[in-house]
Every structure is written in structure tokens, then in C-alpha cells.
Amino acid sequence: MLGHVNNSSYNQFFDIGRYECLNKTFEGLNNWKERTLVIVHIETDYLKPVFLDTKICVETKIAEVGNRSLKMNQQIVNDKGEIMVKSMSIMSALDVRAGQSLIIPDEWRNQVK
């Protein structure tokens, strides 16, 4: 009714950004059905409304790599370069078969620049 993107939609945009970033960064280094990353914490700051006709870009970067988790920073930017929404997420490495966290593999760590 207000002509802007609903706040629940932003996390879907960020999901796509995380997916693209992880696939590009760890391309060929992992079988995601065996070892994966799951979100354990997320924060979102809504700075300006994104209207339905606004052209946007999701920028995603792995900011830190810890022992068992990594931190991702993301932002949604409009076509004028204005930051509209910011997000920070913590993702934990998971051994899918064992159902428990695992230490970030060295081959992942070495890919993060």
C-alpha cells in the first residue's frame, strides 16, 4: 500500500547475495550436501525505504573468518550509490551428516581475501 518493498523481502535479497558469494568464493572446494554454512545470527538496519521501482544491487563480502564461523557484511545499494539497507550475519560451519558444527576448513579459509 505504501509502494515500498516489505521488510521481509530484504532477507530474500540477502539470501541470494550470500548464495552467490559463497559459490563464487568456494567454487569447486566443497560438497554443500556434506559441509555447509548455516545462519546463526543476523542483524538488519533499514536506512531508507526501497520503492518498488528502485533499481538495487546487493553487495556481499565475507568480513571475518573465525574458528567455526564466518561473518558476512551485506548492503543493498540503489542505482545512485545510496546505501538503503545493511545486514550482518554470522554463519556457522556444519557437518551435515554428523549434524554438528565443524572447524572452518583451511581450503575455505585460504579463499577468503
DSSP file with accessible surface (Angstrom, degrees, kcal/mol):
  #  RESIDUE AA STRUCTURE BP1 BP2  ACC     N-H-->O    O-->H-N    N-H-->O    O-->H-N    TCO  KAPPA ALPHA  PHI   PSI    X-CA   Y-CA   Z-CA
    1    1 A M              0   0  239      0, 0.0     0, 0.0     0, 0.0     0, 0.0   0.000 360.0 360.0 360.0 -31.9    0.0    0.0    0.0
    2    2 A L        -     0   0  137      2,-0.2     3,-0.1     1,-0.0     0, 0.0   0.500 360.0-120.6 -89.2  -5.3    2.9    2.4    0.7
    3    3 A G  S    S+     0   0   34      1,-0.3    49,-2.1    48,-0.1     2,-0.3   0.605  74.3 111.8  80.0  11.2    4.7    1.5   -2.5
    4    4 A H  B    S-A   51   0A  74     47,-0.3    47,-0.3    48,-0.1    -1,-0.3  -0.786  77.0 -89.1-117.1 163.2    7.9    0.2   -0.9
    5    5 A V        -     0   0   18     45,-3.5    45,-0.3    -2,-0.3     2,-0.1  -0.461  48.0-113.2 -67.6 133.4    9.5   -3.2   -0.5
    6    6 A N    >>  -     0   0   88     -2,-0.2     3,-2.0     1,-0.1     4,-0.6  -0.431  21.8-120.3 -68.5 142.9    8.3   -5.1    2.6
    7    7 A N  H >> S+     0   0   89      1,-0.3     3,-0.7     2,-0.2     4,-0.6   0.778 110.5  63.9 -59.2 -26.1   11.0   -5.6    5.2
    8    8 A S  H 3> S+     0   0   73      1,-0.2     4,-0.6     2,-0.2     3,-0.3   0.774  94.6  62.3 -69.4 -21.7   10.6   -9.4    5.0
    9    9 A S  H X> S+     0   0   32     -3,-2.0     4,-1.8     1,-0.2     3,-0.6   0.791  87.6  70.5 -73.3 -28.2   11.7   -9.3    1.3
   10   10 A Y  H <X S+     0   0    9     -3,-0.7     4,-2.6    -4,-0.6    -1,-0.2   0.881  93.0  55.8 -59.8 -39.2   15.2   -7.9    2.2
   11   11 A N  H 3X S+     0   0   54     -4,-0.6     4,-2.3    -3,-0.3    -1,-0.3   0.850 104.7  53.9 -64.8 -29.9   16.3  -11.2    3.7
   12   12 A Q  H <X S+     0   0  124     -4,-0.6     4,-1.9    -3,-0.6    -1,-0.2   0.916 108.6  48.7 -67.4 -40.1   15.5  -12.9    0.5
   13   13 A F  H  X S+     0   0   60     -4,-1.8     4,-2.0     1,-0.2    -2,-0.2   0.926 112.5  48.4 -61.9 -44.3   17.7  -10.5   -1.4
   14   14 A F  H  X S+     0   0    0     -4,-2.6     4,-2.8     1,-0.2    -2,-0.2   0.872 106.6  57.2 -65.8 -35.8   20.4  -11.1    1.2
   15   15 A D  H  X S+     0   0   77     -4,-2.3     4,-2.6     2,-0.2    -1,-0.2   0.925 107.0  48.4 -58.7 -44.5   20.0  -14.9    0.8
   16   16 A I  H  X S+     0   0  104     -4,-1.9     4,-2.5     1,-0.2     5,-0.2   0.923 111.6  50.1 -63.2 -41.8   20.6  -14.6   -2.9
   17   17 A G  H  X S+     0   0   10     -4,-2.0     4,-2.5     2,-0.2    -2,-0.2   0.913 111.4  47.9 -62.5 -43.1   23.7  -12.5   -2.3
   18   18 A R  H  X S+     0   0    9     -4,-2.8     4,-2.9     2,-0.2     5,-0.3   0.932 111.5  50.8 -63.1 -45.0   25.1  -15.0    0.3
   19   19 A Y  H  X S+     0   0  147     -4,-2.6     4,-2.4     1,-0.2     5,-0.2   0.941 113.0  44.8 -57.5 -49.5   24.5  -17.9   -2.1
   20   20 A E  H  X S+     0   0  116     -4,-2.5     4,-2.2     1,-0.2     5,-0.2   0.910 114.6  48.9 -62.6 -43.8   26.3  -16.2   -5.0
   21   21 A C  H  X S+     0   0   21     -4,-2.5     4,-2.9    -5,-0.2     5,-0.2   0.935 113.1  46.1 -63.1 -46.2   29.2  -15.1   -2.8
   22   22 A L  H  X S+     0   0   16     -4,-2.9     4,-2.6     1,-0.2    -2,-0.2   0.913 113.5  48.6 -66.1 -42.5   29.7  -18.5   -1.2
   23   23 A N  H  < S+     0   0   48     -4,-2.4     4,-0.2    -5,-0.3    -1,-0.2   0.897 115.9  44.0 -64.3 -39.8   29.5  -20.3   -4.5
   24   24 A K  H >< S+     0   0  169     -4,-2.2     3,-0.7    -5,-0.2    -2,-0.2   0.928 117.2  44.9 -70.3 -44.1   32.0  -17.9   -6.1
   25   25 A T  H 3< S+     0   0   30     -4,-2.9    -2,-0.2     1,-0.2    -3,-0.2   0.902 125.1  30.8 -67.9 -42.0   34.4  -17.9   -3.2
   26   26 A F  T >< S+     0   0    3     -4,-2.6     3,-2.5    -5,-0.2     4,-0.4   0.088  82.5 160.9-108.1  24.5   34.4  -21.6   -2.6
   27   27 A E  T <  S-     0   0  155     -3,-0.7    -3,-0.1     1,-0.3    -4,-0.1  -0.174  74.1  -2.9 -53.0 124.2   33.9  -22.8   -6.1
   28   28 A G  T 3  S+     0   0   82      2,-0.2    -1,-0.3     1,-0.1     3,-0.1   0.436 111.8  94.7  76.1  -0.1   34.9  -26.4   -6.6
   29   29 A L  S <  S+     0   0   58     -3,-2.5     2,-0.3     1,-0.1    -2,-0.2   0.461  81.4  39.9-100.4  -2.3   36.2  -26.7   -3.0
   30   30 A N        -     0   0   29     -4,-0.4     2,-0.7    78,-0.0    -2,-0.2  -0.998  57.2-141.1-152.3 148.6   33.1  -28.2   -1.3
   31   31 A N    >>  -     0   0   74     -2,-0.3     4,-2.3     1,-0.1     3,-2.2  -0.943  24.0-159.1-103.7 105.2   30.2  -30.6   -1.5
   32   32 A W  T 34 S+     0   0   70     -2,-0.7    -1,-0.1     1,-0.3    64,-0.1   0.664  87.6  65.2 -66.2 -12.9   27.5  -28.5    0.2
   33   33 A K  T 34 S+     0   0  176      1,-0.1    -1,-0.3     3,-0.1     3,-0.1   0.655 113.3  32.5 -80.8 -14.2   25.5  -31.6    1.0
   34   34 A E  T <4 S+     0   0   73     -3,-2.2    62,-2.4     1,-0.4    63,-0.6   0.777 132.0  21.4-105.5 -44.5   28.3  -32.8    3.3
   35   35 A R  E  < S+B   95   0B  62     -4,-2.3    -1,-0.4    60,-0.2     2,-0.3  -0.998  76.6 154.3-128.5 130.6   29.7  -29.5    4.7
   36   36 A T  E     -B   94   0B  36     58,-2.4    58,-2.9    -2,-0.4     2,-0.4  -0.800  38.0-114.0-142.9-179.2   27.6  -26.3    4.7
   37   37 A L  E     -B   93   0B  13     -2,-0.3     2,-0.4    56,-0.2    56,-0.2  -0.986  26.0-168.6-123.5 135.2   27.1  -23.0    6.4
   38   38 A V  E     -B   92   0B  57     54,-2.3    54,-2.9    -2,-0.4     2,-0.3  -0.958  27.9-110.4-124.4 144.2   24.0  -22.1    8.4
   39   39 A I  E     +B   91   0B  68     -2,-0.4    52,-0.2    52,-0.2     3,-0.1  -0.574  36.6 167.3 -73.1 129.0   22.9  -18.7    9.7
   40   40 A V  E     +     0   0B  91     50,-2.8     2,-0.3     1,-0.4    51,-0.2   0.509  69.1  16.9-114.9 -14.4   23.1  -18.5   13.5
   41   41 A H  E     +B   90   0B  86     49,-1.4    49,-2.6     2,-0.0    -1,-0.4  -0.964  61.1 179.3-158.1 141.6   22.7  -14.7   13.8
   42   42 A I  E     -B   89   0B  61     -2,-0.3     2,-0.4    47,-0.2    47,-0.2  -0.995   5.6-171.7-147.0 139.8   21.5  -11.9   11.6
   43   43 A E  E     -B   88   0B  97     45,-2.6    45,-2.2    -2,-0.3     2,-0.4  -0.994   7.4-169.5-127.9 139.7   21.2   -8.1   12.1
   44   44 A T  E     -B   87   0B  30     -2,-0.4     2,-0.5    43,-0.2    43,-0.2  -0.997   8.0-163.3-133.8 131.7   19.5   -5.7    9.6
   45   45 A D  E     -B   86   0B  93     41,-3.0    41,-2.4    -2,-0.4     2,-0.9  -0.974  10.1-153.3-113.7 120.2   19.5   -1.9    9.6
   46   46 A Y  E     +B   85   0B 108     -2,-0.5    39,-0.2    39,-0.2    38,-0.0  -0.825  24.0 166.0 -94.3 105.1   16.8   -0.3    7.4
   47   47 A L        +     0   0   92     37,-1.9    38,-0.2    -2,-0.9    -1,-0.2   0.867  63.8   2.5 -90.5 -42.2   18.3    3.0    6.5
   48   48 A K  S    S-     0   0   92     36,-2.1    -1,-0.3    34,-0.1     2,-0.1  -0.992  81.9-100.0-144.5 147.8   16.0    4.2    3.6
   49   49 A P        -     0   0   67      0, 0.0     2,-0.6     0, 0.0    36,-0.0  -0.399  26.7-140.7 -70.0 144.0   12.9    2.7    2.0
   50   50 A V        -     0   0    2    -45,-0.3   -45,-3.5    -2,-0.1     2,-0.1  -0.942  20.0-146.5-101.7 118.8   13.3    0.8   -1.2
   51   51 A F  B >   -A    4   0A  93     -2,-0.6     3,-2.2   -47,-0.3   -47,-0.3  -0.469  25.6-105.4 -85.6 159.3   10.4    1.6   -3.5
   52   52 A L  T 3  S+     0   0  132    -49,-2.1   -48,-0.1     1,-0.3    -1,-0.1   0.772 119.8  45.8 -59.2 -27.1    9.0   -0.9   -5.9
   53   53 A D  T 3  S+     0   0  140    -50,-0.3     2,-0.3     2,-0.1    -1,-0.3   0.383  85.4 117.7 -98.7   7.9   10.6    0.8   -9.0
   54   54 A T    <   -     0   0   38     -3,-2.2     2,-0.5     1,-0.0    -4,-0.0  -0.560  62.7-134.5 -77.1 130.7   14.0    1.3   -7.4
   55   55 A K        -     0   0  147     -2,-0.3    24,-1.0     2,-0.0     2,-0.3  -0.737  34.7-177.4 -82.6 129.2   16.9   -0.5   -9.1
   56   56 A I  E     -C   78   0B  57     -2,-0.5     2,-0.4    22,-0.2    22,-0.2  -0.865  23.0-157.4-129.6 162.5   19.0   -2.1   -6.5
   57   57 A C  E     -C   77   0B  72     20,-2.1    20,-2.7    -2,-0.3     2,-0.6  -0.995  15.9-139.4-135.9 138.8   22.2   -4.2   -6.1
   58   58 A V  E     -C   76   0B  43     -2,-0.4     2,-0.5    18,-0.2    18,-0.2  -0.902  17.1-161.7-100.8 118.6   23.1   -6.5   -3.2
   59   59 A E  E     -C   75   0B  89     16,-3.1    16,-2.0    -2,-0.6     2,-0.4  -0.885  11.4-175.3-101.4 131.7   26.8   -6.2   -2.2
   60   60 A T  E     +C   74   0B  36     -2,-0.5     2,-0.3    14,-0.2    14,-0.2  -0.986   8.2 171.4-133.5 136.3   28.2   -9.1   -0.2
   61   61 A K  E     -C   73   0B 135     12,-2.4    12,-2.7    -2,-0.4     2,-0.7  -0.997  34.9-127.1-145.7 137.6   31.5   -9.6    1.5
   62   62 A I  E     -C   72   0B  13     -2,-0.3    10,-0.3    10,-0.2     3,-0.1  -0.777  32.0-179.5 -80.0 115.6   33.0  -12.2    3.9
   63   63 A A  E     +     0   0B  39      8,-2.4     2,-0.3    -2,-0.7     9,-0.2   0.838  57.3   6.7 -90.5 -36.9   34.4   -9.9    6.5
   64   64 A E  E     -C   71   0B 115      7,-1.4     7,-2.5     2,-0.0     2,-0.5  -0.995  54.0-150.7-148.0 149.2   35.9  -12.3    9.0
   65   65 A V  E     -C   70   0B  39     -2,-0.3     5,-0.2     5,-0.2     2,-0.1  -0.989  22.6-179.9-123.3 121.0   36.7  -16.0    9.4
   66   66 A G        -     0   0   32      3,-3.3    38,-0.2    -2,-0.5    43,-0.0  -0.140  46.8 -80.2 -98.8-159.0   36.7  -17.4   12.8
   67   67 A N  S    S+     0   0   99      1,-0.1    37,-2.9    36,-0.1     3,-0.0   0.944 122.0   1.0 -72.7 -47.9   37.3  -21.0   14.1
   68   68 A R  S    S+     0   0  100     35,-0.3    25,-2.7    33,-0.0     2,-0.3   0.316 130.1  41.4-123.6   3.3   33.9  -22.4   13.4
   69   69 A S  E     - D   0  92B  41     23,-0.2    -3,-3.3    35,-0.1     2,-0.3  -0.937  59.0-145.3-146.2 167.2   32.0  -19.5   11.8
   70   70 A L  E     -CD  65  91B   3     21,-2.5    21,-2.8    -2,-0.3     2,-0.4  -0.964  14.9-133.2-136.2 155.9   32.3  -16.6    9.4
   71   71 A K  E     -CD  64  90B  56     -7,-2.5    -8,-2.4    -2,-0.3    -7,-1.4  -0.918  18.2-164.6-110.1 132.6   30.9  -13.1    9.4
   72   72 A M  E     -CD  62  89B   0     17,-2.8    17,-2.4    -2,-0.4     2,-0.4  -0.960   4.3-158.7-118.1 135.5   29.3  -11.6    6.2
   73   73 A N  E     +CD  61  88B  67    -12,-2.7   -12,-2.4    -2,-0.4     2,-0.3  -0.930  18.6 174.1-108.5 136.6   28.5   -8.0    5.6
   74   74 A Q  E     -CD  60  87B   7     13,-2.9    13,-2.8    -2,-0.4     2,-0.3  -0.963  10.0-176.9-138.9 154.8   25.9   -7.1    3.1
   75   75 A Q  E     -CD  59  86B  48    -16,-2.0   -16,-3.1    -2,-0.3     2,-0.5  -0.989  23.0-134.6-150.3 149.5   24.2   -3.9    1.8
   76   76 A I  E     -CD  58  85B   0      9,-2.8     8,-3.3    -2,-0.3     9,-1.3  -0.933  28.9-171.2-102.9 125.3   21.5   -3.0   -0.6
   77   77 A V  E     -CD  57  83B  12    -20,-2.7   -20,-2.1    -2,-0.5     6,-0.2  -0.938  14.1-135.9-120.1 139.4   22.5   -0.1   -2.7
   78   78 A N  E >   -C   56   0B  14      4,-2.3     3,-2.1    -2,-0.4   -22,-0.2  -0.287  39.3 -91.6 -85.0 178.8   20.3    1.9   -5.2
   79   79 A D  T 3  S+     0   0  110    -24,-1.0   -23,-0.1     1,-0.3    -1,-0.1   0.557 126.0  59.1 -72.9  -3.1   21.4    3.0   -8.7
   80   80 A K  T 3  S-     0   0  165      2,-0.1    -1,-0.3     0, 0.0     3,-0.1   0.366 120.2-107.4 -99.0   1.8   22.6    6.3   -7.2
   81   81 A G  S <  S+     0   0   53     -3,-2.1     2,-0.3     1,-0.3    -2,-0.1   0.521  71.0 145.5  85.5   7.6   25.0    4.5   -4.9
   82   82 A E        -     0   0   75      1,-0.1    -4,-2.3     2,-0.0     2,-0.5  -0.609  51.9-124.6 -81.6 135.2   23.0    5.2   -1.8
   83   83 A I  E     + D   0  77B  60     -2,-0.3    -6,-0.2    -6,-0.2     3,-0.1  -0.687  33.9 172.2 -79.4 121.7   23.0    2.5    0.9
   84   84 A M  E     +     0   0B  10     -8,-3.3   -36,-2.1    -2,-0.5   -37,-1.9   0.821  63.6  10.3 -98.5 -41.7   19.4    1.6    1.6
   85   85 A V  E     -BD  46  76B   0     -9,-1.3    -9,-2.8   -39,-0.2    -1,-0.4  -0.998  62.0-160.7-143.6 139.7   19.7   -1.5    3.9
   86   86 A K  E     -BD  45  75B  92    -41,-2.4   -41,-3.0    -2,-0.3     2,-0.3  -0.938  10.2-176.3-121.9 147.8   22.7   -3.0    5.7
   87   87 A S  E     -BD  44  74B   7    -13,-2.8   -13,-2.9    -2,-0.4     2,-0.4  -0.995  12.3-167.5-143.3 146.2   23.0   -6.5    7.1
   88   88 A M  E     -BD  43  73B  30    -45,-2.2   -45,-2.6    -2,-0.3     2,-0.4  -0.999  15.5-178.3-130.3 131.5   25.5   -8.5    9.1
   89   89 A S  E     -BD  42  72B   0    -17,-2.4   -17,-2.8    -2,-0.4     2,-0.5  -0.977  20.2-147.1-132.3 148.5   25.2  -12.3    9.5
   90   90 A I  E     -BD  41  71B  42    -49,-2.6   -50,-2.8    -2,-0.4   -49,-1.4  -0.964  18.2-166.0-110.1 127.8   27.2  -15.0   11.3
   91   91 A M  E     -BD  39  70B  11    -21,-2.8   -21,-2.5    -2,-0.5     2,-0.4  -0.965   7.3-148.4-119.1 132.0   27.3  -18.3    9.6
   92   92 A S  E     -BD  38  69B  23    -54,-2.9   -54,-2.3    -2,-0.4   -23,-0.2  -0.808  20.1-119.4 -99.4 138.1   28.4  -21.5   11.4
   93   93 A A  E     -B   37   0B   0    -25,-2.7     9,-1.4    -2,-0.4     2,-0.4  -0.558  35.6-163.6 -73.8 137.7   30.1  -24.3    9.5
   94   94 A L  E     -BE  36 101B  43    -58,-2.9   -58,-2.4     7,-0.3     2,-0.9  -0.988  25.6-142.2-133.2 131.2   28.1  -27.5    9.8
   95   95 A D  E  >> -BE  35 100B  56      5,-3.2     4,-2.0    -2,-0.4     5,-1.1  -0.829  22.9-159.4 -84.2 108.2   29.0  -31.2    9.2
   96   96 A V  T  45S+     0   0   63    -62,-2.4    -1,-0.2    -2,-0.9   -61,-0.1   0.916  84.9  47.7 -62.5 -44.6   25.6  -32.2    7.6
   97   97 A R  T  45S+     0   0  193    -63,-0.6    -1,-0.2     1,-0.2   -62,-0.1   0.912 119.3  38.3 -65.5 -42.9   26.0  -36.0    8.3
   98   98 A A  T  45S-     0   0   55      2,-0.2    -1,-0.2     1,-0.0    -2,-0.2   0.696 100.5-135.8 -80.8 -20.7   27.0  -35.6   11.9
   99   99 A G  T  <5 +     0   0   57     -4,-2.0     2,-0.3     1,-0.2    -3,-0.2   0.818  66.4 104.5  70.4  30.3   24.6  -32.7   12.5
  100  100 A Q  E   <S-E   95   0B 126     -5,-1.1    -5,-3.2     1,-0.0    -1,-0.2  -0.942  76.2 -88.3-141.5 162.4   27.2  -30.6   14.4
  101  101 A S  E     -E   94   0B  49     -2,-0.3     2,-0.3    -7,-0.2    -7,-0.3  -0.228  41.1-163.6 -66.0 158.7   29.5  -27.7   13.9
  102  102 A L        -     0   0   26     -9,-1.4    -9,-0.3   -34,-0.3     2,-0.2  -0.941  28.7 -90.1-139.3 161.8   32.9  -28.1   12.4
  103  103 A I        -     0   0   89     -2,-0.3   -35,-0.3     1,-0.1   -36,-0.1  -0.507  54.7 -97.6 -70.2 137.5   36.1  -26.1   12.2
  104  104 A I        -     0   0    3    -37,-2.9    -1,-0.1    -2,-0.2   -35,-0.1  -0.388  47.5-114.3 -56.5 122.6   36.3  -24.0    9.1
  105  105 A P    >>  -     0   0   15      0, 0.0     4,-2.3     0, 0.0     3,-0.8  -0.321  14.8-124.2 -62.0 144.9   38.3  -26.0    6.6
  106  106 A D  H 3> S+     0   0  109      1,-0.2     4,-2.8     2,-0.2     5,-0.2   0.857 110.7  60.3 -57.9 -36.4   41.7  -24.5    5.6
  107  107 A E  H 34 S+     0   0   75      1,-0.2     4,-0.5     2,-0.2    -1,-0.2   0.840 108.6  44.6 -65.6 -28.2   40.8  -24.6    1.9
  108  108 A W  H X> S+     0   0    1     -3,-0.8     3,-1.2     2,-0.2     4,-0.8   0.938 112.5  51.0 -72.5 -49.3   37.8  -22.3    2.7
  109  109 A R  H >< S+     0   0   75     -4,-2.3     3,-0.9     1,-0.3    -2,-0.2   0.891 106.8  54.4 -56.3 -41.8   39.9  -20.0    4.9
  110  110 A N  T 3< S+     0   0  117     -4,-2.8    -1,-0.3     1,-0.2    -2,-0.2   0.710 103.3  57.3 -68.9 -19.5   42.6  -19.7    2.2
  111  111 A Q  T <4 S+     0   0   73     -3,-1.2     2,-0.5    -4,-0.5    -1,-0.2   0.666  84.6  92.8 -83.6 -18.7   40.0  -18.5   -0.4
  112  112 A V    <<        0   0   35     -3,-0.9   -47,-0.1    -4,-0.8   -49,-0.0  -0.655 360.0 360.0 -82.6 123.1   38.8  -15.5    1.7
  113  113 A K              0   0  200     -2,-0.5   -51,-0.1   -51,-0.1    -2,-0.1  -0.795 360.0 360.0-112.7 360.0   40.6  -12.4    0.8
